Amino acid sequence: MVRNRLPVDPRRLMAFRAIRETEVFLAEHLRNPHLAPRIPVVRVGYGCFPKGLSMEFWGAVLELEAAT
């Protein structure tokens, strides 16, 4: 039996996939907090990040995301 379905809007499909991936990521890291990346912080007006920290941080985050 063939069902008549309306075409799926690619934008809605992409949004659904992004939401689903985010749900899976958050659920996994809530179950295993030691897997979550540590986000560096500096209080405003009391210092700054060392040079290269942003590249190191985002490189690690993006590698983690690509491996998942």
PyMOL Python script that loads the backbone (N, CA, C, O; Angstrom):
from pymol import cmd

cmd.read_pdbstr("""\
ATOM      1  N   MET A   1       0.839  -1.169   0.000  1.00  0.00           N
ATOM      2  CA  MET A   1       0.000   0.000   0.000  1.00  0.00           C
ATOM      3  C   MET A   1       0.894   1.246   0.000  1.00  0.00           C
ATOM      4  O   MET A   1       1.861   1.327   0.757  1.00  0.00           O
ATOM      5  N   VAL A   2       0.566   2.187  -0.837  1.00  0.00           N
ATOM      6  CA  VAL A   2       1.304   3.436  -0.931  1.00  0.00           C
ATOM      7  C   VAL A   2       0.472   4.522  -0.258  1.00  0.00           C
ATOM      8  O   VAL A   2      -0.709   4.701  -0.555  1.00  0.00           O
ATOM      9  N   ARG A   3       1.107   5.229   0.640  1.00  0.00           N
ATOM     10  CA  ARG A   3       0.414   6.323   1.321  1.00  0.00           C
ATOM     11  C   ARG A   3       0.763   7.627   0.639  1.00  0.00           C
ATOM     12  O   ARG A   3       1.900   7.834   0.214  1.00  0.00           O
ATOM     13  N   ASN A   4      -0.196   8.483   0.538  1.00  0.00           N
ATOM     14  CA  ASN A   4       0.060   9.808  -0.016  1.00  0.00           C
ATOM     15  C   ASN A   4       0.634  10.685   1.088  1.00  0.00           C
ATOM     16  O   ASN A   4      -0.017  10.928   2.104  1.00  0.00           O
ATOM     17  N   ARG A   5       1.832  11.146   0.882  1.00  0.00           N
ATOM     18  CA  ARG A   5       2.473  12.025   1.855  1.00  0.00           C
ATOM     19  C   ARG A   5       2.804  13.343   1.186  1.00  0.00           C
ATOM     20  O   ARG A   5       3.152  13.406   0.007  1.00  0.00           O
ATOM     21  N   LEU A   6       2.685  14.380   1.972  1.00  0.00           N
ATOM     22  CA  LEU A   6       3.105  15.679   1.473  1.00  0.00           C
ATOM     23  C   LEU A   6       4.628  15.714   1.469  1.00  0.00           C
ATOM     24  O   LEU A   6       5.258  15.103   2.331  1.00  0.00           O
ATOM     25  N   PRO A   7       5.226  16.415   0.517  1.00  0.00           N
ATOM     26  CA  PRO A   7       6.695  16.513   0.522  1.00  0.00           C
ATOM     27  C   PRO A   7       7.196  17.169   1.810  1.00  0.00           C
ATOM     28  O   PRO A   7       6.563  18.081   2.342  1.00  0.00           O
ATOM     29  N   VAL A   8       8.322  16.701   2.294  1.00  0.00           N
ATOM     30  CA  VAL A   8       8.908  17.254   3.522  1.00  0.00           C
ATOM     31  C   VAL A   8       9.786  18.441   3.150  1.00  0.00           C
ATOM     32  O   VAL A   8      10.637  18.357   2.265  1.00  0.00           O
ATOM     33  N   ASP A   9       9.559  19.533   3.840  1.00  0.00           N
ATOM     34  CA  ASP A   9      10.357  20.739   3.628  1.00  0.00           C
ATOM     35  C   ASP A   9      11.781  20.465   4.125  1.00  0.00           C
ATOM     36  O   ASP A   9      11.961  20.113   5.291  1.00  0.00           O
ATOM     37  N   PRO A  10      12.792  20.619   3.266  1.00  0.00           N
ATOM     38  CA  PRO A  10      14.176  20.334   3.692  1.00  0.00           C
ATOM     39  C   PRO A  10      14.615  21.144   4.901  1.00  0.00           C
ATOM     40  O   PRO A  10      15.403  20.658   5.713  1.00  0.00           O
ATOM     41  N   ARG A  11      14.123  22.369   5.037  1.00  0.00           N
ATOM     42  CA  ARG A  11      14.502  23.194   6.196  1.00  0.00           C
ATOM     43  C   ARG A  11      13.948  22.603   7.491  1.00  0.00           C
ATOM     44  O   ARG A  11      14.622  22.604   8.521  1.00  0.00           O
ATOM     45  N   ARG A  12      12.716  22.100   7.430  1.00  0.00           N
ATOM     46  CA  ARG A  12      12.126  21.481   8.619  1.00  0.00           C
ATOM     47  C   ARG A  12      12.855  20.192   8.961  1.00  0.00           C
ATOM     48  O   ARG A  12      13.046  19.884  10.138  1.00  0.00           O
ATOM     49  N   LEU A  13      13.260  19.446   7.961  1.00  0.00           N
ATOM     50  CA  LEU A  13      14.005  18.217   8.187  1.00  0.00           C
ATOM     51  C   LEU A  13      15.356  18.524   8.832  1.00  0.00           C
ATOM     52  O   LEU A  13      15.764  17.843   9.772  1.00  0.00           O
ATOM     53  N   MET A  14      16.046  19.543   8.333  1.00  0.00           N
ATOM     54  CA  MET A  14      17.337  19.939   8.910  1.00  0.00           C
ATOM     55  C   MET A  14      17.154  20.412  10.355  1.00  0.00           C
ATOM     56  O   MET A  14      17.964  20.088  11.223  1.00  0.00           O
ATOM     57  N   ALA A  15      16.100  21.172  10.608  1.00  0.00           N
ATOM     58  CA  ALA A  15      15.829  21.645  11.968  1.00  0.00           C
ATOM     59  C   ALA A  15      15.558  20.467  12.898  1.00  0.00           C
ATOM     60  O   ALA A  15      16.056  20.430  14.023  1.00  0.00           O
ATOM     61  N   PHE A  16      14.770  19.508  12.428  1.00  0.00           N
ATOM     62  CA  PHE A  16      14.480  18.323  13.224  1.00  0.00           C
ATOM     63  C   PHE A  16      15.762  17.560  13.545  1.00  0.00           C
ATOM     64  O   PHE A  16      15.964  17.138  14.684  1.00  0.00           O
ATOM     65  N   ARG A  17      16.621  17.384  12.555  1.00  0.00           N
ATOM     66  CA  ARG A  17      17.882  16.669  12.770  1.00  0.00           C
ATOM     67  C   ARG A  17      18.779  17.407  13.765  1.00  0.00           C
ATOM     68  O   ARG A  17      19.393  16.783  14.631  1.00  0.00           O
ATOM     69  N   ALA A  18      18.855  18.729  13.642  1.00  0.00           N
ATOM     70  CA  ALA A  18      19.689  19.521  14.554  1.00  0.00           C
ATOM     71  C   ALA A  18      19.175  19.408  15.984  1.00  0.00           C
ATOM     72  O   ALA A  18      19.962  19.261  16.919  1.00  0.00           O
ATOM     73  N   ILE A  19      17.869  19.474  16.153  1.00  0.00           N
ATOM     74  CA  ILE A  19      17.277  19.349  17.484  1.00  0.00           C
ATOM     75  C   ILE A  19      17.538  17.959  18.042  1.00  0.00           C
ATOM     76  O   ILE A  19      17.882  17.818  19.216  1.00  0.00           O
ATOM     77  N   ARG A  20      17.381  16.945  17.224  1.00  0.00           N
ATOM     78  CA  ARG A  20      17.617  15.565  17.671  1.00  0.00           C
ATOM     79  C   ARG A  20      19.082  15.359  18.076  1.00  0.00           C
ATOM     80  O   ARG A  20      19.353  14.743  19.107  1.00  0.00           O
ATOM     81  N   GLU A  21      20.025  15.865  17.281  1.00  0.00           N
ATOM     82  CA  GLU A  21      21.441  15.734  17.620  1.00  0.00           C
ATOM     83  C   GLU A  21      21.757  16.446  18.935  1.00  0.00           C
ATOM     84  O   GLU A  21      22.536  15.946  19.746  1.00  0.00           O
ATOM     85  N   THR A  22      21.151  17.609  19.141  1.00  0.00           N
ATOM     86  CA  THR A  22      21.365  18.359  20.374  1.00  0.00           C
ATOM     87  C   THR A  22      20.804  17.594  21.570  1.00  0.00           C
ATOM     88  O   THR A  22      21.437  17.535  22.624  1.00  0.00           O
ATOM     89  N   GLU A  23      19.613  17.004  21.407  1.00  0.00           N
ATOM     90  CA  GLU A  23      19.018  16.208  22.485  1.00  0.00           C
ATOM     91  C   GLU A  23      19.920  15.044  22.871  1.00  0.00           C
ATOM     92  O   GLU A  23      20.140  14.789  24.055  1.00  0.00           O
ATOM     93  N   VAL A  24      20.439  14.345  21.877  1.00  0.00           N
ATOM     94  CA  VAL A  24      21.305  13.191  22.132  1.00  0.00           C
ATOM     95  C   VAL A  24      22.583  13.637  22.838  1.00  0.00           C
ATOM     96  O   VAL A  24      23.016  13.010  23.804  1.00  0.00           O
ATOM     97  N   PHE A  25      23.187  14.727  22.348  1.00  0.00           N
ATOM     98  CA  PHE A  25      24.418  15.254  22.944  1.00  0.00           C
ATOM     99  C   PHE A  25      24.199  15.631  24.403  1.00  0.00           C
ATOM    100  O   PHE A  25      24.976  15.237  25.273  1.00  0.00           O
ATOM    101  N   LEU A  26      23.140  16.395  24.674  1.00  0.00           N
ATOM    102  CA  LEU A  26      22.882  16.841  26.044  1.00  0.00           C
ATOM    103  C   LEU A  26      22.557  15.674  26.965  1.00  0.00           C
ATOM    104  O   LEU A  26      23.033  15.630  28.099  1.00  0.00           O
ATOM    105  N   ALA A  27      21.757  14.738  26.494  1.00  0.00           N
ATOM    106  CA  ALA A  27      21.408  13.577  27.322  1.00  0.00           C
ATOM    107  C   ALA A  27      22.656  12.773  27.670  1.00  0.00           C
ATOM    108  O   ALA A  27      22.817  12.352  28.816  1.00  0.00           O
ATOM    109  N   GLU A  28      23.535  12.557  26.704  1.00  0.00           N
ATOM    110  CA  GLU A  28      24.765  11.801  26.937  1.00  0.00           C
ATOM    111  C   GLU A  28      25.651  12.501  27.962  1.00  0.00           C
ATOM    112  O   GLU A  28      26.208  11.853  28.847  1.00  0.00           O
ATOM    113  N   HIS A  29      25.782  13.817  27.847  1.00  0.00           N
ATOM    114  CA  HIS A  29      26.666  14.543  28.750  1.00  0.00           C
ATOM    115  C   HIS A  29      26.033  14.772  30.119  1.00  0.00           C
ATOM    116  O   HIS A  29      26.751  14.993  31.095  1.00  0.00           O
ATOM    117  N   LEU A  30      24.723  14.724  30.211  1.00  0.00           N
ATOM    118  CA  LEU A  30      24.094  14.771  31.534  1.00  0.00           C
ATOM    119  C   LEU A  30      24.263  13.440  32.254  1.00  0.00           C
ATOM    120  O   LEU A  30      24.420  13.402  33.474  1.00  0.00           O
ATOM    121  N   ARG A  31      24.229  12.345  31.492  1.00  0.00           N
ATOM    122  CA  ARG A  31      24.480  11.028  32.096  1.00  0.00           C
ATOM    123  C   ARG A  31      25.945  10.853  32.483  1.00  0.00           C
ATOM    124  O   ARG A  31      26.252  10.209  33.486  1.00  0.00           O
ATOM    125  N   ASN A  32      26.845  11.422  31.694  1.00  0.00           N
ATOM    126  CA  ASN A  32      28.288  11.294  31.909  1.00  0.00           C
ATOM    127  C   ASN A  32      28.935  12.674  31.912  1.00  0.00           C
ATOM    128  O   ASN A  32      29.550  13.058  30.918  1.00  0.00           O
ATOM    129  N   PRO A  33      28.813  13.429  33.001  1.00  0.00           N
ATOM    130  CA  PRO A  33      29.320  14.806  33.017  1.00  0.00           C
ATOM    131  C   PRO A  33      30.823  14.919  32.769  1.00  0.00           C
ATOM    132  O   PRO A  33      31.298  15.964  32.325  1.00  0.00           O
ATOM    133  N   HIS A  34      31.569  13.862  33.050  1.00  0.00           N
ATOM    134  CA  HIS A  34      33.019  13.923  32.832  1.00  0.00           C
ATOM    135  C   HIS A  34      33.369  14.010  31.342  1.00  0.00           C
ATOM    136  O   HIS A  34      34.498  14.358  30.998  1.00  0.00           O
ATOM    137  N   LEU A  35      32.417  13.699  30.456  1.00  0.00           N
ATOM    138  CA  LEU A  35      32.657  13.789  29.012  1.00  0.00           C
ATOM    139  C   LEU A  35      32.470  15.207  28.476  1.00  0.00           C
ATOM    140  O   LEU A  35      32.964  15.537  27.398  1.00  0.00           O
ATOM    141  N   ALA A  36      31.761  16.036  29.224  1.00  0.00           N
ATOM    142  CA  ALA A  36      31.446  17.380  28.745  1.00  0.00           C
ATOM    143  C   ALA A  36      32.711  18.237  28.706  1.00  0.00           C
ATOM    144  O   ALA A  36      33.542  18.166  29.611  1.00  0.00           O
ATOM    145  N   PRO A  37      32.853  19.044  27.656  1.00  0.00           N
ATOM    146  CA  PRO A  37      34.017  19.930  27.595  1.00  0.00           C
ATOM    147  C   PRO A  37      33.924  21.007  28.677  1.00  0.00           C
ATOM    148  O   PRO A  37      32.845  21.531  28.951  1.00  0.00           O
ATOM    149  N   ARG A  38      35.047  21.326  29.277  1.00  0.00           N
ATOM    150  CA  ARG A  38      35.099  22.392  30.285  1.00  0.00           C
ATOM    151  C   ARG A  38      35.217  23.719  29.543  1.00  0.00           C
ATOM    152  O   ARG A  38      36.096  23.901  28.701  1.00  0.00           O
ATOM    153  N   ILE A  39      34.323  24.633  29.868  1.00  0.00           N
ATOM    154  CA  ILE A  39      34.318  25.936  29.202  1.00  0.00           C
ATOM    155  C   ILE A  39      35.106  26.919  30.058  1.00  0.00           C
ATOM    156  O   ILE A  39      34.722  27.204  31.192  1.00  0.00           O
ATOM    157  N   PRO A  40      36.208  27.439  29.516  1.00  0.00           N
ATOM    158  CA  PRO A  40      37.020  28.378  30.301  1.00  0.00           C
ATOM    159  C   PRO A  40      36.288  29.706  30.492  1.00  0.00           C
ATOM    160  O   PRO A  40      35.583  30.178  29.600  1.00  0.00           O
ATOM    161  N   VAL A  41      36.469  30.294  31.672  1.00  0.00           N
ATOM    162  CA  VAL A  41      35.833  31.583  31.973  1.00  0.00           C
ATOM    163  C   VAL A  41      36.847  32.522  32.606  1.00  0.00           C
ATOM    164  O   VAL A  41      37.778  32.094  33.288  1.00  0.00           O
ATOM    165  N   VAL A  42      36.646  33.797  32.367  1.00  0.00           N
ATOM    166  CA  VAL A  42      37.430  34.853  33.000  1.00  0.00           C
ATOM    167  C   VAL A  42      36.436  35.946  33.376  1.00  0.00           C
ATOM    168  O   VAL A  42      35.643  36.382  32.541  1.00  0.00           O
ATOM    169  N   ARG A  43      36.476  36.386  34.617  1.00  0.00           N
ATOM    170  CA  ARG A  43      35.573  37.440  35.061  1.00  0.00           C
ATOM    171  C   ARG A  43      35.875  38.724  34.291  1.00  0.00           C
ATOM    172  O   ARG A  43      37.033  39.108  34.130  1.00  0.00           O
ATOM    173  N   VAL A  44      34.837  39.367  33.828  1.00  0.00           N
ATOM    174  CA  VAL A  44      34.983  40.588  33.030  1.00  0.00           C
ATOM    175  C   VAL A  44      35.734  41.640  33.821  1.00  0.00           C
ATOM    176  O   VAL A  44      35.415  41.927  34.975  1.00  0.00           O
ATOM    177  N   GLY A  45      36.744  42.208  33.169  1.00  0.00           N
ATOM    178  CA  GLY A  45      37.515  43.271  33.785  1.00  0.00           C
ATOM    179  C   GLY A  45      38.632  42.790  34.710  1.00  0.00           C
ATOM    180  O   GLY A  45      39.354  43.606  35.283  1.00  0.00           O
ATOM    181  N   TYR A  46      38.782  41.459  34.860  1.00  0.00           N
ATOM    182  CA  TYR A  46      39.789  40.932  35.783  1.00  0.00           C
ATOM    183  C   TYR A  46      40.841  40.071  35.090  1.00  0.00           C
ATOM    184  O   TYR A  46      41.547  39.311  35.752  1.00  0.00           O
ATOM    185  N   GLY A  47      40.951  40.175  33.808  1.00  0.00           N
ATOM    186  CA  GLY A  47      41.961  39.385  33.120  1.00  0.00           C
ATOM    187  C   GLY A  47      41.544  39.085  31.700  1.00  0.00           C
ATOM    188  O   GLY A  47      40.521  39.568  31.214  1.00  0.00           O
ATOM    189  N   CYS A  48      42.350  38.287  31.052  1.00  0.00           N
ATOM    190  CA  CYS A  48      42.024  37.900  29.682  1.00  0.00           C
ATOM    191  C   CYS A  48      42.574  36.493  29.432  1.00  0.00           C
ATOM    192  O   CYS A  48      43.406  35.987  30.186  1.00  0.00           O
ATOM    193  N   PHE A  49      42.093  35.890  28.369  1.00  0.00           N
ATOM    194  CA  PHE A  49      42.557  34.561  28.009  1.00  0.00           C
ATOM    195  C   PHE A  49      43.924  34.642  27.346  1.00  0.00           C
ATOM    196  O   PHE A  49      44.222  35.609  26.645  1.00  0.00           O
ATOM    197  N   PRO A  50      44.758  33.620  27.567  1.00  0.00           N
ATOM    198  CA  PRO A  50      46.038  33.593  26.864  1.00  0.00           C
ATOM    199  C   PRO A  50      45.819  33.429  25.358  1.00  0.00           C
ATOM    200  O   PRO A  50      44.824  32.851  24.923  1.00  0.00           O
ATOM    201  N   LYS A  51      46.754  33.942  24.582  1.00  0.00           N
ATOM    202  CA  LYS A  51      46.651  33.793  23.131  1.00  0.00           C
ATOM    203  C   LYS A  51      46.633  32.311  22.777  1.00  0.00           C
ATOM    204  O   LYS A  51      47.344  31.505  23.376  1.00  0.00           O
ATOM    205  N   GLY A  52      45.824  31.975  21.811  1.00  0.00           N
ATOM    206  CA  GLY A  52      45.760  30.589  21.355  1.00  0.00           C
ATOM    207  C   GLY A  52      44.742  29.737  22.094  1.00  0.00           C
ATOM    208  O   GLY A  52      44.451  28.621  21.664  1.00  0.00           O
ATOM    209  N   LEU A  53      44.190  30.240  23.206  1.00  0.00           N
ATOM    210  CA  LEU A  53      43.233  29.437  23.962  1.00  0.00           C
ATOM    211  C   LEU A  53      41.965  29.176  23.165  1.00  0.00           C
ATOM    212  O   LEU A  53      41.414  28.076  23.211  1.00  0.00           O
ATOM    213  N   SER A  54      41.499  30.182  22.435  1.00  0.00           N
ATOM    214  CA  SER A  54      40.267  29.979  21.668  1.00  0.00           C
ATOM    215  C   SER A  54      40.457  28.915  20.599  1.00  0.00           C
ATOM    216  O   SER A  54      39.565  28.095  20.380  1.00  0.00           O
ATOM    217  N   MET A  55      41.604  28.914  19.930  1.00  0.00           N
ATOM    218  CA  MET A  55      41.865  27.884  18.910  1.00  0.00           C
ATOM    219  C   MET A  55      41.942  26.500  19.555  1.00  0.00           C
ATOM    220  O   MET A  55      41.416  25.526  19.018  1.00  0.00           O
ATOM    221  N   GLU A  56      42.600  26.425  20.706  1.00  0.00           N
ATOM    222  CA  GLU A  56      42.723  25.143  21.403  1.00  0.00           C
ATOM    223  C   GLU A  56      41.351  24.652  21.862  1.00  0.00           C
ATOM    224  O   GLU A  56      41.012  23.482  21.683  1.00  0.00           O
ATOM    225  N   PHE A  57      40.556  25.563  22.460  1.00  0.00           N
ATOM    226  CA  PHE A  57      39.238  25.186  22.968  1.00  0.00           C
ATOM    227  C   PHE A  57      38.314  24.750  21.844  1.00  0.00           C
ATOM    228  O   PHE A  57      37.740  23.662  21.893  1.00  0.00           O
ATOM    229  N   TRP A  58      38.168  25.602  20.821  1.00  0.00           N
ATOM    230  CA  TRP A  58      37.232  25.262  19.751  1.00  0.00           C
ATOM    231  C   TRP A  58      37.717  24.078  18.922  1.00  0.00           C
ATOM    232  O   TRP A  58      36.901  23.315  18.404  1.00  0.00           O
ATOM    233  N   GLY A  59      39.021  23.915  18.789  1.00  0.00           N
ATOM    234  CA  GLY A  59      39.535  22.739  18.105  1.00  0.00           C
ATOM    235  C   GLY A  59      39.129  21.466  18.827  1.00  0.00           C
ATOM    236  O   GLY A  59      38.718  20.490  18.200  1.00  0.00           O
ATOM    237  N   ALA A  60      39.248  21.480  20.160  1.00  0.00           N
ATOM    238  CA  ALA A  60      38.838  20.312  20.955  1.00  0.00           C
ATOM    239  C   ALA A  60      37.339  20.081  20.867  1.00  0.00           C
ATOM    240  O   ALA A  60      36.900  18.938  20.736  1.00  0.00           O
ATOM    241  N   VAL A  61      36.547  21.146  20.936  1.00  0.00           N
ATOM    242  CA  VAL A  61      35.086  21.007  20.873  1.00  0.00           C
ATOM    243  C   VAL A  61      34.669  20.462  19.508  1.00  0.00           C
ATOM    244  O   VAL A  61      33.843  19.552  19.434  1.00  0.00           O
ATOM    245  N   LEU A  62      35.217  20.994  18.455  1.00  0.00           N
ATOM    246  CA  LEU A  62      34.830  20.554  17.118  1.00  0.00           C
ATOM    247  C   LEU A  62      35.306  19.135  16.832  1.00  0.00           C
ATOM    248  O   LEU A  62      34.621  18.389  16.133  1.00  0.00           O
ATOM    249  N   GLU A  63      36.457  18.751  17.355  1.00  0.00           N
ATOM    250  CA  GLU A  63      36.909  17.363  17.196  1.00  0.00           C
ATOM    251  C   GLU A  63      35.969  16.431  17.950  1.00  0.00           C
ATOM    252  O   GLU A  63      35.619  15.360  17.454  1.00  0.00           O
ATOM    253  N   LEU A  64      35.565  16.837  19.142  1.00  0.00           N
ATOM    254  CA  LEU A  64      34.640  16.032  19.944  1.00  0.00           C
ATOM    255  C   LEU A  64      33.339  15.864  19.189  1.00  0.00           C
ATOM    256  O   LEU A  64      32.798  14.760  19.131  1.00  0.00           O
ATOM    257  N   GLU A  65      32.826  16.936  18.610  1.00  0.00           N
ATOM    258  CA  GLU A  65      31.565  16.890  17.891  1.00  0.00           C
ATOM    259  C   GLU A  65      31.688  16.019  16.649  1.00  0.00           C
ATOM    260  O   GLU A  65      30.772  15.253  16.353  1.00  0.00           O
ATOM    261  N   ALA A  66      32.796  16.113  15.913  1.00  0.00           N
ATOM    262  CA  ALA A  66      32.966  15.338  14.686  1.00  0.00           C
ATOM    263  C   ALA A  66      33.072  13.858  14.998  1.00  0.00           C
ATOM    264  O   ALA A  66      32.653  13.028  14.191  1.00  0.00           O
ATOM    265  N   ALA A  67      33.624  13.508  16.156  1.00  0.00           N
ATOM    266  CA  ALA A  67      33.795  12.101  16.508  1.00  0.00           C
ATOM    267  C   ALA A  67      32.471  11.458  16.957  1.00  0.00           C
ATOM    268  O   ALA A  67      32.331  10.235  16.949  1.00  0.00           O
ATOM    269  N   THR A  68      31.517  12.292  17.344  1.00  0.00           N
ATOM    270  CA  THR A  68      30.259  11.748  17.855  1.00  0.00           C
ATOM    271  C   THR A  68      29.328  11.338  16.763  1.00  0.00           C
ATOM    272  O   THR A  68      28.227  10.861  17.038  1.00  0.00           O
TER     273      THR A  68
END
""", "prot")
cmd.dss("prot")
cmd.show_as("cartoon", "prot")
cmd.util.cbc("prot")
cmd.orient("prot")
